[in-house]
């Protein structure tokens, strides 16, 4: 006899409060919350909204709306209530008591998704740090959700009987946050070392940025198929919010042997939790130090303009607002755009999944990266062959000639390389 085992799915009610937003923006935010819930493995069984001039300090929504939420949750057998905005510790506590359900907010939900997606040690530490920062002011009423794995047992178990459970929880969390900061600092040091090595290679650095699920990983993999070496591994490519959290860097080489480094970064989203941005700041530095950003946009999404605004705002917050950009309107095939790929004015309309426009995007990247290049001739004495080799690694070599006095090289190179080797200029 075969028994079918059905995996239980958490049933949730979503709550949105419009505090004066445009109706279409508010609807978009609530629908995005539904997508986030789905990405977290939850089933939305009801949505309740309310228009308010200001929130209720005790329960965020009005007392009548709280009763409506409770009745709907009972009728739909919902286990959790998820609010689209950040709740204060007291609001979450009060709502939990009245509704007799687990109460979450958008921040909590995104943190849960990040915890599910984190694969590398660095990502796991970053997510744990953000979650603990979020939980610290919300300890009351959340003790049953706390993990007891943070902190050494010795120093905390010997406290006096007058120490309250809340104080112990707080000490454990603060101790664990301190440990995480140290571990992340060590990892950040290693990342900085790797970044310095890449800088020393003088290869241009390009970073994929954009709203979550816009197709950054798909573009990375299609570029790898054409311009990467066989040793380079592809990245996870999946149609879901926050499919990848870890920044990956891959080496690419154009047909004319010019090379560059391409990095794929974590996606952005509306109301991205501040603690997550802080926790992932060292990872996002890859964006800040890039020579060029590929701002990937899901052109088939009717809200893509708003998503672009969110991305630009986040880039400014992490100090990358002034990095040159190419706007990549991806999924243009789904938007029924004819004649793709279309290239012009620092942008491209393309479709990465069916591999339409990858070559054109690469040409646009190459032309942008090397737009300021100049033709130079150098003469390297034979005992300076090491310098000549370094230049040839980062420049496009046009001519070489072995002369009695040394190696003559004619190259197309960036101004900074011409300045670096100006002692050998002819």
N, C-alpha and C positions, 0 to 999 in steps of 0.2 A: 504494500500500500504506500503510495507516494503522497507526502504531505506538502502542500503548497505553503511556503512561508512568505507572507506579504510584509514588506518593510513599512513600518509606520511612518507617516509624514506628519510633521507638526502643523496643525491648523492655526492660522493667524488672522487677526483683524487688523487692518491698517487704518490709521487715523491721521488726517491732514488738516491743518488749520491755515486758512488764508488770511494773512495780516495785511492785505493791501496789494498783493502781487497781481499782475495781469492774470486773468483767468486761464489763458493758455499756458503760461509759465507754471502756474500752480498745478494744473492738470498734469503737465509734463513731469513735475517733481513727484507727484503721487504715483504715476505710472512707473517712474524709475524706481521708486521704493518697492513696488510690486516685483519688478525685475530683480532687485537686490534680494528680496525675500526668496524668490525662486532660486537664485544663485546659491542661497544658503540652505536649500533643500526644504523650504517651507511652502505650504499651500495657502494662498490667500482665499479665505472664504467670505470675506466681507470688507467693504471700504466705507468709512464714515468720514465726512468732511464738515467743516464749520467755518463760516466767515466771521472774523472778530477784529475789533480795532486794537485790542491788546489782550495778552494771555491772562488766564486766571493764575495768580501766584501760587495757589494751593494745589490745583489739579490740572493746570494748563488749559483745559477746556472747561466750559460751564457745567454746573451741577446736572442740568437736564441732559446734556450730551454724555456725561459720565454714565447716567442711568441707561441711556440708549445703547452705549457701548457694552454695558454689562448684560443687557437683555439680548443683544445680538450675539454676544460671545456664548451665552448660555444656549441660545437656540441653535447656533452653528457648531456647538461643542468645540469652540476655539480654545487653545491652550495658552496662546500668547497674544498680547496687544502691542503693536509696533507703531510708534509715533514718528512722523516724518521730520520732526525737528528735535533738537537737543533738549532733554528734560533736565531740570535741576534735581539734585539729590532729594530734596523734600517733595517735589512733585512726583518723582518716581516712587518714593516711599508711600505717599498718600494714595496714589492711584493703585498701587499694589494691594493696599489694605482694602480699598473699596471694591475693586474689581475681582479680587481673589484670583488673579491670574499673574503670570510672569509679564512684567511690563518692560519694554525695551524702547530705545529711540534709534534714530537713523545711525548715529555714531556707533552705538553698541552693535548694530547689525553689520555694519561695514567691518568693524573689528573682528566679528565672528567669521566673516568671509575671508579676511586676511589670514586669520588663524588656520582656517581650513586649507588655504592655498600655499601657505609658507612651506617651502621644501628645504632650502639650505639653512645652515645653522644661523647665518647672519639674519636672514629674513625672519626666522622663528624668534630670535632674540629681539629684533626690532618690534615685532608684533606684540610680544609679551610685555615689553617696556611700555608700549602705547596703551595696552589694555590695563596695566596696573596703574598708570597715570590717570586713566579714566575712572577706575574703580575707587581710587583713594578717597575722594570726597563722597563716595556713595556707599560706604561700608555698612551703615545701618540698613538692615533689611536685605542685605546681599550676602550675608555670611554663608548661607547654604551654597552659594555659587563660587565661593573662594576655594582655590586650590591650596593645599597645605604643604606645598613642596618648596616654597621659597625660603630660605633662611636656615641657618644652622640651628640644631635643636638645643645645643648647650646653653647659649647665652640667653635664650628666650624662656626656656623651661624653668629657670631658677628665679624668676621674678617673684615678688611677694604676693601674698594672697589678695592684697588690695588692688592689684593691677586688674583692670577690667578687661573683658574679652575684646571690646572695641579697641582698646589701647594695644592689646597684643596683636590684633589684626593689622592695625596701622603700623606697628613696629616691624612686623613681618614684611609687609608690602614695601615700606621705605627701605628696609635692609635689602630686599630683593632688587629693587630699583637701583640701588647703589651698586650691587653686584653686576647688574646688566649694563650699567653705564661703563663700568671698568672693562667688561668683556667687549662691548661694542667699540670702546676706545681703542682696544688692542687690534680689533678687526679693521677699524678705520685706518690705523697706522699701516697695516698691511696693504689696504686698498690704496692709500696714498703712495706707498712704495711702488705698487704696480702702475699707478697713474704716472708717476715720475719716469718710470721705464718707458712708458708709451710716449711721454713728452720727449724723452731723449732720442726716441726713434725718429722724431720729427715727422711722423705720418699725420696727415690731416685726420681730425676726429669728427665724425658725423653721428648725431643722436636722433633716434626716432622718438617723438613725443606725441601726445594727443589724448583724447578722451578714451576711457576704457572701451575695449571691443571695437575700436575703429579699424583694426587690421594691421597694427604695427608688427606683430610677430609674423604674420603672413608675408609682409613685405620683406622682413629680415630673411625668412626662409627662401623666398624666390630669388633674392639677391645672392644668397649663399649658393643656390643651385647653379647660378651663372658665373659668379665672380669669386666664390670662396674656394678654398682647397678642400680636398676630400677629407682631410683631418678635422675640419671644423664641423661641429655637431649642430644640427638644427635645434630650434627652440620650440617649446610647446605652442601649438597652434589650435585654438579651440574657440567656438562661437559662444563665449560666455563672458560675463563681467569679471574683470580681474583674474583672467586665466593664468597670468604669470605675474609674479612679484619681483623676481630677481633680475637685476640688470646684467645682461650678457653682452660681451664685446667680441666681435668677430672681425677677422681681417679680410678685406676685399681687394681684388686687383683688376683694374680695367684691362681691356685688350691691348692698350699701348704701354702696359706694365706699370702704370701709375697705381699706387696702392693707397688705401685709406682704412681707417677703423670705423666700424659701424656698431653702435650700441642700441639695444632695445631696453626701454625703461618701463617702470610701472605706470599704468594708465591713471589719468585723473578723472574726477567725477564731481558733480555738483555737491556742495557741502562736504567736501573731503575733510575728515576730522583733523583738527590742528595737531593733536598728539601724534597722528600717523605721519603727517608731513615732517614734524620734528624728528620722529624716530627714523624715518627714511631719508633724512637730509644728506647723510654721507653718500648714500646710494644715488640720490638725485644730483649730487655734485658732478656726475658724469655729464649731465645736461649743461651745467653752468660752464664747464671747461671745454665744451665742444666748439669746433670752428664753424659748424653748420648744423641747424636743426631741420629735420623733416617733420613738419607739423601735419600728422595724418588725421584726416577728417572722414567720418562716415557720411558721404554725400547722399546716401539713400535715406538717412534719418532726417525726418522733417524738422527736427530740432537741432540740426547741425550747427547753425549760426550761434545758438546759445552755448553749445558745447565748445565751440571755438573760443567764445568769450571766457568760459571757465578755464580752458587751457592757458590762454594768454594771462589771465589773472594769476594762476598758479605759477607760471613761469616767472612772472614779476616777483612773486613772493619768495622764490628760491634764488633770486639774483640772476636769472637767465633771460630777462626781458629784452636785452639788447643784442643777443646772439643772432646772427643772420639766419633767416628762415626760408625754406621752400614749402609752400602749402601743397599738400598732397591730398587731392579730393579722391579718396578711394571709394570702391563699390559704386562707381559711376554707371556700371552696367545695370545694377539693380534700380538705379534712378532713371533708367531709360535714356541716358545721354547718348546721342548718336555721334559716330565718328571718333570714338576714343581709340587711342590716347590723344588728348588735346594738350598742347604745351604752349606756355607763353606767360610773360610778366611774372616770373618767379613762382609759377604754379603749374600743376598738371592734374588733369582729370584722367583717372585710370581705374583698373580693376585687378588687384593683386591676385585674388584667388584663381581666376582663369589665366593668370600671367599675361595680362594685357597692359602694356606700358612700362614694363620693368626696364627694358633697354632704354627707352626714352627718359625715364626717371634717372637712370644711371648717367646718361649723357648730360642731363640737367645738373646733377650733382657734380660731375667732373668739370663742366664749364664754370659753375659757380665757385668751386674750390680753387680753380686755377685761373680765375678771371684776371687776377692781378699779377700773373707770372710775367717774367721778363726773360729775354734771350741774353745769356751771358757766356763769355769764354773765360776759362780758367787754365792756368798752367801750374801743375803740381810737380815739384821736384820728386824724383823717384823715392826719396826717403820719406816722403809725405803721402805715400800710397794709401795709408789708412784714412786720411782726410778725403782723398779722392773717392774712395769706396763709399764713405758715409754720404757724400754729396750725391753720388749716383743712385743711392738707395731711395732718396727722397725727391730727386729731380728727374725730369724726362730727358734722357741723354739723346742728343741729336747727332753729335759727331765725336769721335775720339781719334787722336793721332799721337803716335809715339815719336817724340823728338829727342835729339841728343840731350837737351836741357831738362826734359821731363815729359809728363803726360799732359797733352792739351785736350781739354774737354769743352764741348759746346753743349749747353743744356738750356732747357726752359725750367726756371725755378722761381720759387716765391721770393719776394723782396728780402724776407728775413734770412733766407739761405744765402742770397747774394751778399748780404751784410756779414753773415757769419764767416764766409770764406773770402772776404774782400781782399785779404793779403795776397791771394792768388789770381785776382782779376787781371785780365789783359786789356 
